[in-house]
């Protein structure tokens, strides 16, 4: 396993749309292991998406179980080809990103989502998420479509903040 280099703004590759995963093989699972090691090496990283390391396939890893407000959540998830199938409500919350290490911002996200995905072997998964876990999933899935949280802040003047501490 290896810790991979994380692309950071202004790298234009972060705007690239990722392709669906079609081969559920040992190479995919080896990449996922490297992606997980990279997530764990990041400061307080609850999620990471494959495009953040220059791998443009629809893969997300997230684990909200160790956050200050871990309930409710589904633990560590590896989501391949995730899609939001239903959403409801709106919440504003502060987000940060490994690819934008110097800033955080207030972003409006759906309060509740349902999503479908596949696991690293290609089996179907489905989840209903709320709160921080729903926010994390939406944030990471945006990376798959070439979007960053700064693309979603209402105002860069009032909703974007220089990060004070990066733990």
C-alpha positions as CSV (number, residue, x, y, z in Angstrom):
1,X,0.0,0.0,0.0
2,X,1.1,3.6,-0.6
3,X,0.1,7.1,0.4
4,X,-0.8,8.9,-2.8
5,X,-0.2,12.5,-3.7
6,X,-3.3,14.7,-3.3
7,X,-4.2,17.1,-6.0
8,X,-4.8,20.6,-4.7
9,X,-6.3,23.8,-6.1
10,X,-5.6,25.3,-8.7
11,X,-4.9,21.9,-10.4
12,X,-7.3,21.8,-13.3
13,X,-7.6,18.0,-13.1
14,X,-9.8,18.5,-10.0
15,X,-12.5,19.8,-12.5
16,X,-12.5,16.5,-14.5
17,X,-15.5,14.3,-14.5
18,X,-14.8,10.7,-13.5
19,X,-15.8,7.6,-15.5
20,X,-17.8,4.7,-14.0
21,X,-15.9,1.7,-12.7
22,X,-16.4,-1.3,-15.0
23,X,-13.7,-3.8,-13.8
24,X,-14.1,-5.1,-10.3
25,X,-10.8,-6.8,-10.1
26,X,-7.7,-7.0,-7.9
27,X,-6.3,-3.8,-9.4
28,X,-9.4,-1.9,-8.3
29,X,-9.1,-3.3,-4.8
30,X,-5.4,-2.5,-4.6
31,X,-6.1,1.1,-5.6
32,X,-8.8,1.3,-3.0
33,X,-6.3,0.1,-0.3
34,X,-3.9,2.9,-1.4
35,X,-6.8,5.4,-1.4
36,X,-7.7,4.4,2.1
37,X,-4.1,4.7,3.3
38,X,-4.0,8.2,1.8
39,X,-7.3,9.2,3.6
40,X,-6.0,7.9,6.9
41,X,-2.7,9.9,6.4
42,X,-4.7,13.1,5.8
43,X,-5.3,15.4,8.7
44,X,-8.8,14.6,10.1
45,X,-9.9,13.3,6.7
46,X,-13.4,11.6,7.0
47,X,-13.6,11.1,3.2
48,X,-11.6,11.0,0.0
49,X,-12.6,10.5,-3.7
50,X,-10.4,8.9,-6.3
51,X,-10.1,12.1,-8.4
52,X,-8.3,13.8,-5.5
53,X,-5.3,11.6,-6.3
54,X,-5.6,11.9,-10.0
55,X,-7.5,8.6,-10.6
56,X,-10.6,9.5,-12.5
57,X,-13.0,6.7,-11.6
58,X,-16.2,7.0,-9.5
59,X,-14.8,5.8,-6.2
60,X,-15.4,7.3,-2.7
61,X,-14.2,6.2,0.7
62,X,-15.7,7.8,3.8
63,X,-15.9,7.1,7.6
64,X,-17.9,9.4,9.8
65,X,-17.7,7.1,12.8
66,X,-14.8,8.9,14.5
67,X,-16.1,12.4,14.2
68,X,-17.3,14.5,17.2
69,X,-20.9,13.8,16.2
70,X,-20.7,10.3,14.8
71,X,-24.4,9.3,15.2
72,X,-26.0,8.3,13.0
73,X,-23.6,6.8,10.4
74,X,-22.8,3.5,8.6
75,X,-19.1,3.3,9.6
76,X,-16.4,3.0,7.0
77,X,-17.9,2.9,3.5
78,X,-16.3,2.2,0.1
79,X,-18.7,3.4,-2.5
80,X,-18.1,2.5,-6.2
81,X,-20.2,4.3,-8.8
82,X,-22.4,6.0,-6.1
83,X,-25.6,7.8,-7.1
84,X,-28.0,9.9,-5.1
85,X,-31.4,8.5,-5.8
86,X,-33.4,10.7,-3.5
87,X,-32.8,13.8,-1.4
88,X,-34.8,16.0,1.0
89,X,-34.4,19.2,2.9
90,X,-31.5,21.6,3.1
91,X,-28.9,22.3,5.8
92,X,-26.0,24.8,5.8
93,X,-22.7,23.5,7.2
94,X,-19.0,24.2,7.3
95,X,-16.8,22.0,5.0
96,X,-13.1,21.5,4.4
97,X,-11.3,19.5,1.9
98,X,-7.9,17.8,1.4
99,X,-7.7,19.4,-2.0
100,X,-8.3,22.9,-0.6
101,X,-6.1,22.8,2.6
102,X,-6.2,26.5,3.4
103,X,-9.9,27.2,3.5
104,X,-13.2,26.1,4.8
105,X,-16.7,27.3,3.7
106,X,-20.4,27.2,4.4
107,X,-22.2,25.0,1.9
108,X,-25.9,24.2,1.5
109,X,-26.5,20.4,1.1
110,X,-29.5,18.1,1.2
111,X,-30.3,17.1,4.8
112,X,-31.3,13.6,3.9
113,X,-30.3,11.4,1.0
114,X,-30.7,7.9,-0.3
115,X,-27.9,6.6,-2.4
116,X,-27.1,3.5,-4.3
117,X,-23.6,2.2,-5.1
118,X,-21.5,-0.9,-5.5
119,X,-18.9,-2.4,-3.3
120,X,-15.3,-3.2,-4.5
121,X,-16.6,-6.6,-5.7
122,X,-19.5,-5.1,-7.7
123,X,-22.3,-6.0,-5.3
124,X,-25.1,-3.5,-4.9
125,X,-25.4,-1.3,-1.9
126,X,-28.0,1.2,-0.7
127,X,-28.0,3.6,2.2
128,X,-30.2,6.3,3.7
129,X,-28.1,9.0,5.3
130,X,-28.8,12.2,7.3
131,X,-26.7,14.9,9.0
132,X,-23.0,15.0,8.7
133,X,-22.8,11.6,6.9
134,X,-25.2,12.8,4.2
135,X,-23.0,16.0,3.9
136,X,-19.8,14.0,3.6
137,X,-21.3,11.7,0.9
138,X,-22.5,14.7,-1.1
139,X,-19.1,16.4,-0.8
140,X,-17.1,13.4,-1.9
141,X,-19.5,12.6,-4.7
142,X,-19.1,16.2,-6.0
143,X,-15.5,15.3,-6.7
144,X,-16.6,12.6,-9.1
145,X,-18.3,15.3,-11.2
146,X,-15.4,17.8,-11.0
147,X,-17.0,20.0,-8.3
148,X,-15.3,21.4,-5.2
149,X,-17.0,22.8,-2.1
150,X,-15.9,26.3,-3.1
151,X,-18.1,25.9,-6.2
152,X,-21.1,25.6,-3.9
153,X,-20.5,28.3,-1.3
154,X,-23.2,31.0,-1.6
155,X,-20.8,33.9,-1.4
156,X,-17.0,33.6,-1.5
157,X,-16.9,36.9,0.3
158,X,-19.0,35.9,3.3
159,X,-19.0,32.1,3.3
160,X,-15.3,31.2,2.6
161,X,-12.9,31.2,5.6
162,X,-9.1,30.9,5.9
163,X,-8.4,27.8,7.9
164,X,-7.1,28.6,11.4
165,X,-6.0,25.1,12.5
166,X,-5.6,22.0,10.4
167,X,-5.6,19.0,12.8
